[in-house]
């Protein structure tokens, strides 16, 4: 029985996708729930699996093709078995058998010139695949290995174009991924369609650090291994500040202002595909342990490419932590249609004046970028000062004062 393999239903915010990678080719045997193809969207990579045991009969949409919701991409013949591979000639089998019985310590054949170049460039000869007769490693094979070693790691892509210049230096032209292209589009949109300004402040992290050091072991034991980090304090402080300054939690839709009666906080996390922003729904109803557990789950999913579209859709406010990469100060860019984004940075000990005395304190710069069409400078500054005050006296977060 022939089964149609269709693209999944995409949400309204994701109009189409691209066939990223076929993990099977036409004629291959497949198992039920075995991965067939990855479909890349602006937000996530969606895995499409086989609905039954059988054979991938036909691929209709190839790598790089654009697809829409529920579009036919392949056929699987349920219950079928793949045709056996053609038998190798007797001489080839004999040769393979001879090779399999060869001593494991036998060095690969290579020319004197190839050996000299390999030694000069500290190359492992065993790792070089020979293209000469009987697997002989040629001079060209070694030169190619040298070029690969000196070239920067390249992005794997069927559409990549490799350019070898006359000087021996290597370049590679790779199509921009949909995620990177969408990020570029949104950043350009934010800079061109919003009146973005940034206000800065600094926060003394000593009170939060002291609280964390005092209770982190008990916290982890009480919450099934969930570790107490800094991000949960910033999320809780942000939700309290958003309640007091609803314009910072609003969005612009055409000529309308949409005030949200809830706080859905997007938390920027890194993934192999780039920066993604999963959303903590109803963050104002979450405790520190729930926030930390959810962020950790988001991080693991991001690394494995398992974040769902629904987990990255929406959000009323975003927090970005460049400090984990060592950033001391930066200007975060808005995530439209949101009207503000908070940037966290590296905690660094600095001399500051406290009660007329110069002391060393663990300080962090904070940055709030905001859309001046929606938020006045006074509101933006007061919002950021509120976050600073809550973090420097974290008991106020719990007491909501």
Secondary structure by P-SEA (a helix, b strand, c coil): cbbbbbccccccccccccccccccccccccccccccbbbbcccbbbbbbbcccccccccccccccccccccccccccccccccccccccaaaaaaaaaaaaccccccccccaaaaaaaaaacccccccccccccccccaaaaaaaaaaaacccccccccbbbbbccccbbbbbbcccaaaaaaaaaaaaaacccbbbbbbbcccaaaaaaaaaacaaaaaaacccccccaaaaaaaaaaaaaaacccccccccccbbbbbcccbbbbbbbccccbbbbbbcccccccaaaaaaaaaaaaaaaaaccccccccccccbbbbbcccccccbbbbbbcccccbbbbbbbbbbbbbbcccbbbbcbbbbbbbbbccccccaaaaaaaaaaaaaaaaccccccccc
